């Protein structure tokens, strides 16, 4: 009995050592989680304007353009409910997708985007465009945009041809482009000084970089 009591402490120590040996060993120098690099601070572009200046621009457009547009629409359509659009908006995610898309296409074509050009536009007073797409906002002003590239020091809008190379929009829709080809085919070959995107469908395999179909609307509620 005495021998058993003397052996008990040694047995307890042995069991504790055995349990300790069975535990998974922790790494002596665990790798620390990589810290996230702080985001680089972005300075505002020089083109940022104040709210005072933007309000002035908005009011000037209302005084010098909106009234004239409304009078013109009253003369041609007699629509007293017509209100000229004051802005066009695009979903932010769509804009990010568009920027990523045109950068991808330009890189594949081995050209650099020099500017992003915004064109003023007006939807036709029709239900459908020539390509069959529905006209959502007949007679309303809008914007469409396309990237440009430098050619001999000048900026030109471009699209991607079937061969994967960048092609100039002016060669597709300008006086010497598709419009002249259509006029010649119809036996009406004559100089036209009104380039038209609607008469210049892309050929198979070509990729347009022009984006439209934003949300055009009359004066926004509260803003400006």
VOPAGU-2260 file (C-alpha; in pm, 1 decimal, decimal comma):
REM VOPAGU-2260
SITE   aa  ch    i         X         Y         Z
SITE  UNK   A    0       0,0       0,0       0,0
SITE  UNK   A    1     284,9     234,8      88,3
SITE  UNK   A    2     454,4     155,1    -245,2
SITE  UNK   A    3     132,8     240,3    -426,8
SITE  UNK   A    4     109,0     579,8    -256,2
SITE  UNK   A    5     470,5     656,0    -342,6
SITE  UNK   A    6     418,6     558,9    -707,5
SITE  UNK   A    7     101,3     769,0    -755,2
SITE  UNK   A    8     276,4    1107,4    -799,3
SITE  UNK   A    9     520,2     961,3   -1049,0
SITE  UNK   A   10     229,5     803,6   -1240,3
SITE  UNK   A   11      46,2    1136,7   -1250,0
SITE  UNK   A   12     354,4    1316,0   -1384,6
SITE  UNK   A   13     397,5    1043,3   -1649,5
SITE  UNK   A   14      35,0    1082,2   -1763,5
SITE  UNK   A   15      70,2    1460,4   -1788,8
SITE  UNK   A   16     387,9    1429,7   -1992,2
SITE  UNK   A   17     219,6    1176,6   -2219,4
SITE  UNK   A   18     -78,1    1404,2   -2277,0
SITE  UNK   A   19     153,7    1693,3   -2351,6
SITE  UNK   A   20     340,5    1488,6   -2608,1
SITE  UNK   A   21      13,9    1402,7   -2782,8
SITE  UNK   A   22     -85,2    1765,5   -2828,1
SITE  UNK   A   23      -4,8    1909,5   -3175,6
SITE  UNK   A   24     303,3    2124,0   -3157,8
SITE  UNK   A   25     249,9    2487,9   -3239,0
SITE  UNK   A   26     478,9    2640,9   -3490,1
SITE  UNK   A   27     751,9    2830,4   -3319,9
SITE  UNK   A   28     737,8    3113,8   -3572,7
SITE  UNK   A   29     384,9    3130,5   -3710,0
SITE  UNK   A   30     362,0    3341,3   -4021,5
SITE  UNK   A   31     187,7    3666,4   -3956,0
SITE  UNK   A   32    -112,6    3754,4   -4168,5
SITE  UNK   A   33      -5,7    3995,8   -4443,0
SITE  UNK   A   34    -124,3    4342,5   -4366,6
SITE  UNK   A   35    -336,5    4516,1   -4628,0
SITE  UNK   A   36    -148,2    4789,4   -4802,1
SITE  UNK   A   37    -308,3    5128,0   -4746,1
SITE  UNK   A   38    -492,9    5257,1   -5050,8
SITE  UNK   A   39    -313,3    5529,3   -5236,8
SITE  UNK   A   40    -468,4    5869,6   -5181,8
SITE  UNK   A   41    -624,9    6002,6   -5501,9
SITE  UNK   A   42    -598,5    6374,8   -5563,8
SITE  UNK   A   43    -899,5    6548,2   -5724,0
SITE  UNK   A   44    -858,5    6610,8   -6098,5
SITE  UNK   A   45    -793,0    6969,8   -6202,2
SITE  UNK   A   46   -1124,9    6965,0   -6388,7
SITE  UNK   A   47   -1331,1    6938,2   -6068,2
SITE  UNK   A   48   -1552,6    7247,1   -6039,2
SITE  UNK   A   49   -1731,2    7401,8   -5742,5
SITE  UNK   A   50   -2102,0    7368,7   -5673,3
SITE  UNK   A   51   -2134,0    7741,4   -5742,0
SITE  UNK   A   52   -1985,7    7701,5   -6090,1
SITE  UNK   A   53   -2192,5    7392,8   -6167,5
SITE  UNK   A   54   -2510,0    7573,5   -6058,8
SITE  UNK   A   55   -2418,9    7860,6   -6290,3
SITE  UNK   A   56   -2368,1    7622,4   -6583,2
SITE  UNK   A   57   -2698,1    7449,7   -6513,6
SITE  UNK   A   58   -2886,9    7778,7   -6499,3
SITE  UNK   A   59   -2721,3    7907,9   -6817,4
SITE  UNK   A   60   -2834,8    7598,8   -7005,8
SITE  UNK   A   61   -3187,4    7648,7   -6876,8
SITE  UNK   A   62   -3192,2    8010,4   -6989,0
SITE  UNK   A   63   -3017,8    7976,9   -7324,5
SITE  UNK   A   64   -3112,6    7628,6   -7442,4
SITE  UNK   A   65   -3410,9    7471,1   -7267,1
SITE  UNK   A   66   -3658,6    7744,8   -7359,3
SITE  UNK   A   67   -3549,9    7734,7   -7724,0
SITE  UNK   A   68   -3585,8    7356,0   -7733,3
SITE  UNK   A   69   -3931,5    7372,3   -7578,6
SITE  UNK   A   70   -4046,6    7637,8   -7825,7
SITE  UNK   A   71   -3916,7    7430,0   -8115,9
SITE  UNK   A   72   -4097,2    7118,9   -7991,6
SITE  UNK   A   73   -4420,3    7318,5   -7948,6
SITE  UNK   A   74   -4390,0    7441,9   -8307,0
SITE  UNK   A   75   -4328,7    7099,1   -8457,7
SITE  UNK   A   76   -4534,6    6871,9   -8230,9
SITE  UNK   A   77   -4777,7    7087,1   -8030,6
SITE  UNK   A   78   -4695,3    6888,4   -7719,7
SITE  UNK   A   79   -4746,3    7108,3   -7413,5
SITE  UNK   A   80   -4635,4    6828,2   -7180,8
SITE  UNK   A   81   -4293,1    6794,6   -7339,8
SITE  UNK   A   82   -4007,3    6884,7   -7105,8
SITE  UNK   A   83   -3650,5    6891,2   -7240,9
SITE  UNK   A   84   -3412,7    6654,8   -7067,4
SITE  UNK   A   85   -3157,5    6813,7   -6838,2
SITE  UNK   A   86   -2927,3    6520,5   -6770,3
SITE  UNK   A   87   -2832,6    6168,8   -6875,0
SITE  UNK   A   88   -2721,0    5913,2   -6617,3
SITE  UNK   A   89   -2553,5    5574,0   -6645,3
SITE  UNK   A   90   -2542,8    5307,1   -6378,8
SITE  UNK   A   91   -2206,7    5325,0   -6198,1
SITE  UNK   A   92   -2138,8    4951,6   -6239,9
SITE  UNK   A   93   -2216,4    4981,7   -6610,4
SITE  UNK   A   94   -1968,6    5268,4   -6641,3
SITE  UNK   A   95   -1696,9    5063,2   -6467,8
SITE  UNK   A   96   -1773,6    4771,4   -6699,7
SITE  UNK   A   97   -1759,2    5002,7   -7002,6
SITE  UNK   A   98   -1422,3    5147,2   -6898,1
SITE  UNK   A   99   -1280,6    4798,3   -6841,4
SITE  UNK   A  100   -1422,3    4681,9   -7176,3
SITE  UNK   A  101   -1280,1    4961,1   -7391,3
SITE  UNK   A  102    -941,2    4929,8   -7216,7
SITE  UNK   A  103    -945,5    4557,1   -7290,8
SITE  UNK   A  104   -1034,1    4610,4   -7656,9
SITE  UNK   A  105    -778,5    4889,3   -7703,0
SITE  UNK   A  106    -503,5    4678,7   -7546,8
SITE  UNK   A  107    -589,3    4383,8   -7771,9
SITE  UNK   A  108    -574,0    4618,0   -8072,7
SITE  UNK   A  109    -242,5    4761,1   -7946,8
SITE  UNK   A  110    -363,4    5121,3   -7927,8
SITE  UNK   A  111    -386,4    5373,3   -7645,1
SITE  UNK   A  112    -708,7    5548,8   -7553,6
SITE  UNK   A  113    -638,6    5922,6   -7566,6
SITE  UNK   A  114    -976,4    6065,2   -7459,3
SITE  UNK   A  115   -1330,9    5960,6   -7382,6
SITE  UNK   A  116   -1554,1    6172,1   -7604,8
SITE  UNK   A  117   -1917,0    6260,1   -7523,3
SITE  UNK   A  118   -2147,3    6354,7   -7810,1
SITE  UNK   A  119   -2470,5    6550,2   -7770,5
SITE  UNK   A  120   -2757,8    6362,8   -7930,7
SITE  UNK   A  121   -3134,5    6370,5   -7980,4
SITE  UNK   A  122   -3357,1    6065,1   -8004,9
SITE  UNK   A  123   -3576,8    6054,4   -8317,8
SITE  UNK   A  124   -3951,9    6107,1   -8305,8
SITE  UNK   A  125   -4009,9    5743,8   -8394,0
SITE  UNK   A  126   -4090,2    5420,1   -8215,0
SITE  UNK   A  127   -3791,1    5231,9   -8353,5
SITE  UNK   A  128   -3435,8    5298,5   -8463,6
SITE  UNK   A  129   -3335,3    5173,7   -8812,7
SITE  UNK   A  130   -3181,8    4863,1   -8649,3
SITE  UNK   A  131   -3512,5    4776,2   -8481,5
SITE  UNK   A  132   -3423,6    4889,4   -8130,1
SITE  UNK   A  133   -3703,5    5067,6   -7942,7
SITE  UNK   A  134   -3677,5    5443,8   -7895,7
SITE  UNK   A  135   -3738,1    5484,9   -7524,1
SITE  UNK   A  136   -3732,2    5865,7   -7509,9
SITE  UNK   A  137   -3853,5    6011,4   -7841,7
SITE  UNK   A  138   -3731,8    6369,4   -7910,0
SITE  UNK   A  139   -3534,2    6384,6   -7585,5
SITE  UNK   A  140   -3173,3    6499,3   -7575,1
SITE  UNK   A  141   -2913,7    6242,8   -7481,8
SITE  UNK   A  142   -2542,2    6162,3   -7488,5
SITE  UNK   A  143   -2337,6    5886,9   -7642,3
SITE  UNK   A  144   -1970,4    5825,5   -7582,6
SITE  UNK   A  145   -1678,8    5656,9   -7750,6
SITE  UNK   A  146   -1304,0    5638,4   -7692,5
SITE  UNK   A  147   -1053,8    5814,9   -7916,5
SITE  UNK   A  148    -697,0    5741,6   -8019,4
SITE  UNK   A  149    -419,2    5966,2   -8147,1
SITE  UNK   A  150    -357,8    5971,4   -8522,2
SITE  UNK   A  151     -98,7    6222,5   -8641,6
SITE  UNK   A  152    -149,3    6430,1   -8329,5
SITE  UNK   A  153    -530,2    6441,2   -8352,1
SITE  UNK   A  154    -795,1    6250,2   -8154,5
SITE  UNK   A  155   -1024,2    6023,1   -8356,5
SITE  UNK   A  156   -1304,1    5797,7   -8238,1
SITE  UNK   A  157   -1242,8    5431,9   -8312,9
SITE  UNK   A  158   -1401,7    5088,9   -8312,4
SITE  UNK   A  159   -1258,0    4739,8   -8352,3
SITE  UNK   A  160   -1261,9    4587,3   -8699,0
SITE  UNK   A  161   -1322,3    4223,4   -8784,2
SITE  UNK   A  162    -945,9    4180,5   -8810,6
SITE  UNK   A  163    -904,5    4289,4   -8447,1
SITE  UNK   A  164    -744,0    4622,0   -8541,0
SITE  UNK   A  165    -861,4    4968,7   -8440,9
SITE  UNK   A  166   -1058,5    5142,5   -8717,1
SITE  UNK   A  167   -1154,3    5510,4   -8733,6
SITE  UNK   A  168   -1523,4    5588,0   -8692,8
SITE  UNK   A  169   -1496,1    5870,7   -8944,3
SITE  UNK   A  170   -1409,3    5619,0   -9215,2
SITE  UNK   A  171   -1726,2    5422,6   -9139,7
SITE  UNK   A  172   -1982,8    5698,2   -9096,0
SITE  UNK   A  173   -1826,9    6004,2   -9255,8
SITE  UNK   A  174   -1860,5    6149,0   -9602,5
SITE  UNK   A  175   -1622,9    5890,0   -9742,8
SITE  UNK   A  176   -1760,5    5602,1   -9538,4
SITE  UNK   A  177   -2065,8    5378,8   -9540,0
SITE  UNK   A  178   -2308,0    5661,9   -9610,3
SITE  UNK   A  179   -2150,0    5729,8   -9951,1
SITE  UNK   A  180   -2154,3    5358,8  -10029,8
SITE  UNK   A  181   -2526,3    5345,6   -9958,0
SITE  UNK   A  182   -2590,4    5654,8  -10170,2
SITE  UNK   A  183   -2394,9    5506,3  -10459,1
SITE  UNK   A  184   -2585,0    5179,0  -10430,4
SITE  UNK   A  185   -2911,4    5372,2  -10446,1
SITE  UNK   A  186   -2793,0    5574,0  -10744,5
SITE  UNK   A  187   -2787,3    5893,6  -10540,9
SITE  UNK   A  188   -2413,2    5950,7  -10512,1
SITE  UNK   A  189   -2372,6    6301,4  -10380,8
SITE  UNK   A  190   -2174,6    6474,0  -10110,9
SITE  UNK   A  191   -2336,9    6468,0   -9769,0
SITE  UNK   A  192   -2221,8    6685,8   -9484,9
SITE  UNK   A  193   -2432,5    6510,8   -9218,8
SITE  UNK   A  194   -2254,5    6195,5   -9097,7
SITE  UNK   A  195   -2505,6    5944,6   -8968,1
SITE  UNK   A  196   -2441,9    5659,0   -8727,7
SITE  UNK   A  197   -2777,8    5503,8   -8803,9
SITE  UNK   A  198   -2682,8    5435,0   -9166,7
SITE  UNK   A  199   -2359,2    5262,1   -9075,3
SITE  UNK   A  200   -2427,6    4913,2   -8941,2
SITE  UNK   A  201   -2119,4    4722,7   -8831,1
SITE  UNK   A  202   -2011,4    4435,0   -9048,0
SITE  UNK   A  203   -1995,0    4083,8   -8906,7
SITE  UNK   A  204   -1715,6    4046,4   -8653,9
SITE  UNK   A  205   -1670,8    4419,5   -8592,8
SITE  UNK   A  206   -1711,1    4562,4   -8244,0
SITE  UNK   A  207   -1854,1    4904,2   -8166,3
SITE  UNK   A  208   -1716,5    5091,0   -7863,8
SITE  UNK   A  209   -1993,0    5354,5   -7862,1
SITE  UNK   A  210   -2223,8    5352,8   -7558,6
SITE  UNK   A  211   -2566,1    5514,4   -7520,3
SITE  UNK   A  212   -2903,4    5419,4   -7368,0
SITE  UNK   A  213   -2852,4    5613,8   -7049,4
SITE  UNK   A  214   -3138,5    5743,9   -6837,5
SITE  UNK   A  215   -3229,4    6086,8   -6976,7
SITE  UNK   A  216   -3468,7    6293,2   -6772,2
SITE  UNK   A  217   -3618,2    6641,4   -6721,5
SITE  UNK   A  218   -3492,0    6854,8   -6429,7
SITE  UNK   A  219   -3383,8    6633,5   -6137,3
SITE  UNK   A  220   -3573,4    6663,7   -5810,6
SITE  UNK   A  221   -3360,2    6863,5   -5567,7
SITE  UNK   A  222   -3028,2    6861,9   -5752,8
SITE  UNK   A  223   -2952,1    7209,0   -5884,5
